[in-house]
Amino acid sequence: MKFGFWRYRCLLLLLLVISALLPNYAMALGEKATEPYIRTRTVLWYDVQWSADKIAVNDTITVTGKFHLYTDWPDAAARPELTFLGETAPGGSLTRVESYIDGMPAQQSIRGMELGRDYEFKLVLKGRVPGTWHIQPELSVKGAGPIIGPGKWVEITGSQADYKISVTTLTGIHISDLQTYNINRVQAWHLFWFLIGAVWLLWWLRRPLIIPRWLAAQKGRDEILVTDTDDVVAASVIVIALVATVAGYWYITEAFPYTVPLTGGSNKVEALVEAPHPVMIKDARAEYDVPGRTLRLFATVTNSGTHPVRIGEFTTAQLRFVNRDLPAELKNIDPGYPKDLIAPTGLKIDPDTPIQPGETRKVYMEATDAAWETERLMSFLNDIDSRIGGLVFFFDETGTRHMAEIGGPIVPVFTEQQMTKR
């Protein structure tokens, strides 16, 4: 029994050591816990770029890109009536110093975003804690929670002791480091109120408690429970607290006559100008080949434009399935884009020929990758409405890109006989 107990403790210690040696894997990819209907049918991110793979403490990295608010927003998630743009990174490893949506400052919450529209974002982040961190854009939706975009590992070098964030106030006062600005004053006020509370507690704790006081109350001896001296002490504490509050308020207003309250309101940002949509997708449905880890999409595509178009990419839940037969200049794959989010098998299309102007064609697309399992997207088969969504990008002969939503019901298939291009 004793040997088994020590063996258990050694095994637990070994697991702790392993988790400490491999911290990065535990501090990323939290989006896997998000339901697939949130990841595939709410905020669809695209054209996301990171300005650097490696920065030093106090240097900045810029994350830019766009996101599309899916039209068939799931009923189980709150609509994006109030949102906030931020970033996801482990525990204060970076500081957000600037944020924009469609070129407008986005320090406040944004209200009234429209479904079916696109928005452009920009985040400027300052390195703070050395290490290798997974950095992702994030759109928090009131009632639905944070919806995370694609992530990339970024290394921060240097020493955290060198980190400083300096600002110059509107009155011209230069603050060399906000982290330590007036920290002594804050600590002094905390200590003062702690002492007031400690004196008040000790005044009552010096006497017998609970049982003796309960017995006195049972006998009607109220005069020994709260004495005249107790009343004087209570009044003194109240006076000290009021005087300290009023004096502190007066002193601060004299020292800092111009103050701006914390912003608690919201802002309105217009969506990007809606470009013409010459390509439409209708009657879409999907099936997921469970043993083959393959998503099969069946849809009717109509090209109402003036140029032939060809399917170039299908994206959903940050995963990208690119048509490998496209010319390199049309694939739109940044060399620095996370490789784990681009399916190596690409996107198979049948028929993979240009869709002529005015033509309506039934199209079959096949997206195969183990990421359907590793990203825990299989559970969309158990969603309350069993639907999937995403974006399809088309390219014409001039290189112009067109985007269209795709989505519909999805069912699982398990046998070869079911896997047909019907």
N, C-alpha and C positions, 0 to 999 in steps of 0.2 A: 504493500500500500504506500509506504514511504517512498519507494523507488518510483512508483507511478506518479506521485505528486510532484517530485522533482523533475521527472521527465516532462510533465505538463508545463511546468514553469520554464524549463529550458526551451521548449517548443514555442511558447509565447514570446520569450525573449528573442528568439531567432526571427520570428515574424516581425517584431518591432524593429529589429536591426535592418531587415530587408526593406521594410516600408520607409525607413529613414534614408537608406541608400538610394532609393528610387522615388524621390519626392515628386518629380514632374508628372508621372503617370497618375498620381493621386490628385493633382491639382488642376486637371484639365478635363475637358470633354464632359462637363456637367450637364450639357444640353441633352445627353442621352437619356436623362431622366424625364425630359419633357415629352408629353404625349405626341405621337406622330401627327394627329390632326392639327395640333398647334404648329408644328414645324413645317407642314406641307401646305397648309391652307390659311395662313395668316399673313406673316411678313416674309416675303421672298426676297432674299438679298442677291445682288449680282453686281459685277464690275468692282468688287471690293479689292483694294490694293493697300499694301503697307509700304511706307517710304523706305524702310530699312529692315535688315535682319538682325542688326547688332548696333546698340547704342551704348554710350557711357552714362553714368549717373549725371544728372542735370541736362543731358541732351534730350531732344524731343523726337518723337516719331509721329508721323501723320497717317491716319487711317481714313481713306476716302472710299466712296462707292455710292450705290443706289439701292433702294428697296421698293418693292411693289406690294401694295396692300391688296391681297387676293379678294376678288369679288364675292366668291362663294365662302365668305367668312363663316366658320362653324358656329352653330347656335350655342354650343357649350362654352364658348369663350366670349367675354365681354367685347363689344365693339370698340375700336380705337377712338373714342371720343375725347380721351385725355391721355396723352403719351409723354414720355420723357426719353431723350436720347442719351445714352451713356455707353460705357465700355465694361466688359467683363475681364478682370485680371485678378489673380490671387492677391488678397490682403494688402492693399495699399502699395503694390509694387511700382505703380505709376501714379502720377497726378494728372488729372485732366485740367488743362489750362485754357483750352478753347474748344468750342463745339458749335457747329453750324448745320442748319437744314435749309437747303436751297439758297445758300448764301446768307441767310439770316442767323444772327446769334441765337443759340438754343440753350442758354443757361436755365431758362424757365421751362415749365411743362408746355406742351403744344396741344391745343384743342382743335377739334373739328377736322381731323384728317379724313380724307375721302377714300372709300373703297374703290378699287379698280384704278387708282392713280399711282404715280411714281414720285419718289422724293429722293433728292440727292443729299448726302451727308458728308461731314468732315469732322474728324476728331484730332486734336493735337494733344499728345500725351507726353509727359516729362518723366524720364527715368528716375526712380527713387531707390529701389532695393535691388542690389546685384543678384543675378540669377538668370535662369531661363524660364520665361513665363509665356503662357498661352493667352494671347490678346485677341479679343473678339468685340465687334460692335454689338450693341444691345438696344432694343427698343422696349421700354417698359410700358405696358398698357394697363391702365387702371381697371382692376377687376379680373384681368387675365394674367398679370405677372410679367416677368421679363421674357422677351423673345430674342434669342441669341442668334447672331449671325456667324459666318465662317470664322475660324480661328487660325492663328499662326503662331509658331514658337519664335519668340524674340529674346535675344540675349542682352542683358544689361551688365556692363562691366564697371569696375571701380569700387569705391567704398561708400557705404551709406552715410558715413560720418561727414562726407563732403557735400551731401545734398543740402541745397538751400533753395527757397522760393521767395524771391524778393519782389516787392511792389512799391509803387509810389502812389500815395493817396491823392484825392482830388485837391486837398489843401497843400500839397507839396511835400508832405512828410514821407521820407524814404524809409521803408522797413526792410532791413537786410535779410531777415528770415522769419517768415510767418509762423514757422513751427515753434519758435521760442519767444515770439513777441509778447511782452508783458506777462510772461509765464510766472514770474515771481508774484505779481499782483494777484493773479488767479489762485496761486497756491496759498497766499496769505488769507484771501477771503474764504477759501475752503477750510483752512485751519481755524479761522475765527468761528465759523458756524459749527464746526465740529466741537470746539471747546464749549460753546453755548449748549449744544445738545448733550455733551458729556456731563456738564455740571448739573443740568436738569435731571438727567437719569440718576446720577450718583446721589442727588439730594433725596430721592425716593428709595433708592436701593440700600441706603444705609440703615433702613428700618427693617424689622421682620415683615415679610411679604405673604401674600395669598392667604394661608390658613389663619394666622393671627388676625389679619384684617377682616377676614370673613367672619371669624368668631365675634370680633368687636361689632361688626355690622348686625349680626344676629341678635346681639344683646342691646342694640340701640345706642351704642356708645359712639355716635357720629362725631362728637367733639374731639375724640382722640385720632380720628382718621385724617382730618384736615384741620390743622391748627392755625392760629393767627400768624405764626411765623411762616407757615406754608403759603398763606395768602400773600404775605409780603414778598417772599421769594418769587412767587408766580408773577406778581405785578412787576417786580424788578426785571425779570426775564423779558416780559412783554415790552417794557419801556426800552430796554437795551436793544431789542430786535428792531423796534420802530425807529429809534434814533440812528442805528447803524444803517438801516435801509434808506432813510431820508438823507442822511449825511453822505452815504455812498453815491446815491443818485445825483445829489448836488455836485459832488466832487467830479464825477465822470462827465456830467454835462458841461462843467466849466473847463475841464481838460480837453474834451472833444466836443466842441459846439456843433460840428457838422457831422451827422451820422446818417447812414442809409440803412433802413431796416432790411432784414432778410426777405428776399423776394418770395412771396407765397402765391403770386398770381400765375396766370397762364398767358400764352401768346398764340397768335394765329399765323400760320405759314401756308402760303398757297402752294399747291402741287406744281410739278413741272408742267410746262406747256404740253398738252396732249397731242402727240404726233398722230398722223393718219395711220389707221390700222388696215392695210390692204389685205392682210391674211386673217382669216377667221377659222376657228376650230369648233366644230359642233359634234354632237352625238358621241362624245368620248366615253370610253369605259376601259377598265383595266382588269387584268388578272395577274396574280402573283404565283409564280412557279416555286413552290416551297423547296423541293429538293434541289432545284437548279439555281436558286437565289436570283431569279430573273423577274423583272417587272415587264409585263407586256401591255402595250397601249394600243387601242384601236380607236381611230378618229376619222372624221370627215373634214378635209381641209379645202377651203375655198380661197383662191387668189383673185381678188378683185382689183389688183393693181395693174400697172402698165409694164412690169418686168417679170420675167420668170423668177421664181424663188425656189430655194432648196433648203431643206431642214438642216440646221447646223448643230443645235444643242438642245438638250432637255435638262432642266435643273429643278431640283426640289430638295428641301431639308438640307441645304448647303451642298448637296452632292451634284456634281456636274458630269453629264454623259455627253461627250462631244463626238460628232461625226468625224471619224478619222480620215475619211476620204476627201474632206474639204481641203482646199489650199491652206498652207500654213498661215497666211496673212488673215484668213477669215476665222481661224479657230479661236482667236482671242484668248489664248492661254499665256498669261504672264509667267515668265520663268521663275519668278519668286512666289507664285501662288502655291498654297499647301498641296503637296502631291497626294496626300491621303484623301483629299476631297474631289479628285479627278479620277474617274473610273478608268483603269488602264484598257479595258475592253472596248471603251467608247460606246457609241449609240448605233445600233443596227436598224436600218430603215428599209422598208419594202413597200413600194418601189422607191429606190433612191435616185430619182431623176427629177429635173426641174419641173415645178408645177407652173404651167403656162398661164398667162393672164386670162381671166375669165373661166379657168378650169376648176372643177370640183372633183376631188379625188379622195378615195378611201385609203388611208395610210396606216401601216403597221410599224410600231417602234418597239425595240427590245433593249432594255437596260439591265445588264447583268453585272453584279458585283457583290462581293462578300459584305460590303458595307451595309446592305439591307439588314444583315444579321448583327454585325458588330455595332452598328449605330442604334440598334434596338428599334428599328422601324417596322419590324414584323407585326407589332401589336396593332398597326392600323387595321388589321383583319378583325380585331376585336372591338374597334371603335363603335360608338353608338350609332353612327350612320354609315360606316364602312365606305368612306369616300377618300379619294386622294386628289391632290392638286399639284400644280407646278407651272413652269413657264417653258415655252418652246421658242427658240430663236431661229429665224429664217434669214437667209442672205440672198440678195439678188445679184445680177451679173455686174453691177457697179460696186459691190461690196457693202451696200447699205444694209443695215440690220433692222429687221422687224421682229416684234415680240408679240406673242399671243398666249393667253392663259389656256391651260388644259386641265381638265378635271372631270371626275365622274365616279360612279360606283366601282368598287374593287372586290373581287372574290378570289379565294385561294384555289389553286389546283394542285393535285398531288400525283396524278398519273399521266403517262405519255399520251393516252388517248384524248385527254382533255386539252392538251397543249396544241391548239390549232389556231391558224390565222383566220378564223371565221369572221 
